[in-house]
Amino acid sequence: MTGGMSRGEYSTRGRSDRALDTIAETLAAAAHLAPDGRGRLLARHTLAGWPGIVHGGGLVALLDGGAIALGGVALPRVVDARLIAPVPIDTALILEGHAADDAVRLSVLQDGRTLTSSAISALDPRAASPATAWRGGDDGSSLPMSEHCLACGALNPLGLQARLRFDDAGVWARLEPRAPWRDREGRPHPALAPVLLDEIAWWLGALVAKEGGLTNRIRLTLWEPDARWSAPLTAAGRFDAVTPMDKQRIFWRTETALTAADGTLVATASVVFRGGVDYSAPQMAYFRPRTPPEVFSRMFPNYAR
């Protein structure tokens, strides 16, 4: 990652949350990983997605940073993360990692239980990027923003504060990265890709399943992680690329892409969304007052009043 992570141990000790003004500083402060691969993870509230848990894309960014710190990953790269259970905010957790021949593998554990596992590897040089990527519509309806989410939270001082829209074709967001997401040379931080694409993917899954849910797996390909991406950036995904993975239609695979203003493909992600009524109960209560009734009824007709 850009933004000052060094090989070996990475942390920002002795600093308060108030002093952590950038995504690079915040990610570095959240994770401490020694050269032997043993460490800890303590994510603060600015990295939250849903209240109390780390944003799925933010978690991928943390793991990607850990792989860079261990010094075993070249660029471009692939980050494959399994989000087995939610990772809590403001909770000291165990972070373990090791570099193998084919990948750097990291896990987050709590009380002996694996919450997340990941493998970060160099992109196969024979891999061909998609020829084109859908870049969203011209209009569409606004999706509800939260107050504190890392991706869309309007009141999160660190957040991307992305405004997502949808129409009959898909979901998209266009943004000019805010100062906390740029390095000293003005380049967007690579963490922008997993955070924004995970947010797009969540909404693709939720709007197709018509239920709330959580991200279950993220496979992120960073095609141009260190390029000076031209803004505005566009993250988008189509509904016709969302496919069920099981007969019960609980798990849904989504496909998303992040492109620069000049058409450069920055990153792609295949994200698995897990939906269901158990998630919908609290999430619908959250979205309903933040969404015009006519839009909410299109989004979640089973929960419209």
N, C-alpha and C positions, 0 to 999 in steps of 0.2 A: 504494500500500500504506500501511497504517497503520504506526506505529512509528518515524517520524522521517525517512523518506527525503525528500530535498528535490529540487527541480527542478535539472537540470544535473548536476553532478558528485556522485556519491554513493559514499562509502567510509567506513571507520572505521580510520584509519591509526594506527600506533603502539600498537596494543592486541594483547595475546596472546590465543590461543584461550581460555585459562582465564578471561579477563575477558569473553568474549562469552557472556552468560548468556541472551539471548533470541533468538528466530528473527529478529526485526527487525535486531538488531545483527549477527548472523551473515550474513544475506543482504547487508546493506550492506557488510560487510567483504570479502565474496567477490567483489564486482564493483566496478570503477572505470570510470565512463563519463563522459567530458568532454562539454560542451555541443555539440561538433562531431560527436559520435557515435563517437569513437574511444576504445578503452579496453582493459581486461584483465579476465579472470576467473580467480580462484584459489580454488577451493572446498576447504574443509577437511574432515577426516574425519567430522565430525558431520553433514554433508550427504549421506553415502553411502547408497545403497540396497544393492546388492550390493557386496562388498568391492572397493575400488579405483575405483568409479565413482559419479558423482553420481546420487542418486535422481531418477527421471524427473519426479515431481511437484515435487521440490525445484528441479529445473532450470527448470520452468515458472514457479515462483515467482520465481526469479532474473530470468528474462526479463521477467516482468510488472513487477517492480521497475524494471528498466531502462527500460521504456516510460514508467512514471510519472516517472522521473527526467528523461526527455527532454521531458516536459510535453505530450505529444500525445494523451493518452487520457482520455476522460471516463468517468463511472460511470453505470450498470453497463457491463460490457465482456466481450469475447470474446477468449480467448487461443488461438491455433491454432499448435501447435508440431510440427515434424517432427524426430524424434529419429533422425537418420541413422546415427550411430555413437555408442558410449558416450563420455561426457565424463569424463575421468579426474580423480580426486581429487588434491590437492596438486601440480597441474601448472599452470604459467602458460600461459594461453591468450589468444587475441585475441578481444575482444568488439567488435562493430561494430553501430551502429544509426543509423537515420534516420527522421524523421517525414515521411510522405507525406500526401496529402489524405485517403486512406481508412483508413490504419493506420500504426502505428509498427512498423517491421520491424527485427529484431535477428538476428544470427548469431553463433555461436561457432565459431572456426576454430583449427586446429592445423596448422602447417607448410603453410599454404595450402589445407588441406582443410576443408570445412564439416562440422562435427560435428552442428550443430543450427541450424535456421532457424525463425523465428517471425514471426507477424503479430498485433499486438494492436490491436483496434479497438473503438470504442464500439458497444454493443449497439443494434441497430435498434429504435427505440421502438415499432415495430409488432409486434415479436416477442412471441409469446404463450408464457408459461411453461406447462409441463405442469400439468394440473388437479390431479393427485395424483401422489405418488411412493411407491413401495414402501419400507417402512421396516424390512424384515427380519422374521425369525421370532421366536418366543418362547424357543426353546432352541437346538438345533443343536450341532454339534461344533466344538471349538476348532481353528483353524489354527495351525501352528507359528510362534512368534515367533523372531526372530533376536536377536543380542546388540547389534548396533550400527546397524541400519537406522534411518533418519530417521523412518519411520512406526511401526514395530513393535519397534524395538530396546529390549529391557528394560534394557540398560546404557548407552544413549545419553543423556547428561544433558540434551541439547537435544531429544530425540525426543518424538514424540507418545505413544509407548509404547502404541499402540492394540492392542486385543485383538480379532482378527477371528474370526467364526464363520460356519459354513455349514450348510445343510441341503439337501433336494432342490430347494428353490425358488431359492436364491441365496446371496449372501455379504453380510455386514453387519458393522458395528462401531458401538458406542455409546460415547461418551466425554464426559467433562467436561474441556475443554482445560486443560492444565497451565499453571502460571505463565509459563514461557518463551514461550508462544503467545498471551499476552494483552498488550494495551497498558496504559498507566497508568490508563485508565478501565475496565479489565476486559473490553474487547471482544476476541474472538478475532481473531488476525491473519489476513488473507485468504489467506496461504500455506497455512493449514490445509486449504483446499478442494482444491487440486491434489495435495497430498501424500497426503491420505487417500483421495481418489477414485481416484488412480492405483494405490494399494495394493489397493483393492477390485477395480478393473478387472483388475489383474495376476492376481489369484486367480480371477476369473471366467473369464478366458481360459485359464489353466493347467488349471483343473478341467474345462472343457469339452473342450479339446484333449488333456487327459491327458498333457501334456508341459510341461517348463520353457520359459522364453522371456524376452523383453524387451519393454518398451513401445516401440512404433514411432511412434505419433502420439497427441497429446492435443489435443482441442478442448474447451476449458473455457469455460463461460458462467457468469460471476459475476453472479447476479441481485440479490443483496443484500450486496455486499462490505463495506459500512461499517455495517451494522446491528448493534445490540446483540443478537446471537443468544441465544436462551434455551437453556440446556443442560439435559439432555445433548443433544449433537448426534448425529445418526444418518446414517451413510453406507451406502448399500446399492445392490445391483444384482441383477437376476434372470437366471437361466440362460436362460430362454426369450427373452431379448432379446439373447443372444450369437449373432452370425451370421457364417458364413464369408465371406471376401471373395475367395477364389480356389479353383480346382478342387482344388488340392493341400491345401487346408485348413491352410495355414501362417499366414495372417493372419486374425484374428478381431476383429470390431468388438463392443465392449461399451458398455452404457449404464448410467450410475450417477448418483446424486443425493445431495446433502447437504441435510438438513433440520434445522431447529431443533425444540426440544421443543414449541413452540406450533404446529408444522406449517408455518412459513415456509420456503419453498424458497430455500435459500442459493445453491446452485450445482448445475449439472449438467455431466456430461462424457461425451463420446463418445471412447473410447480404443481404439486398435488395438493388439492383442497379437500379437506374432510368436513362434510356438512351433516346437519341433523337437527332434530327438534330440541335436543338437549342444549345445543349451543344457541338456538334461536330464541329460547325463552328470555334470557337476559339481554341478548343483542338487539332483538326487535324493540324492546323497551328503550334501548339507547338510541336507536335510529329514528323511531317514529316522531318524536318531538323535534328532530333536526331536519325533517324532510317534508316538503309540501305534500298534502294528502294524495293528490293525483299522481305524483311521482312515486310515493311509497307504495301505492296500490299496484303500480307497474312492476316495481322491484320485488315485492313480497306479497303477492295477492292473497296467500293463505292467512296472512296476519293483518290485512287491511280491515279497518273498522267499517 
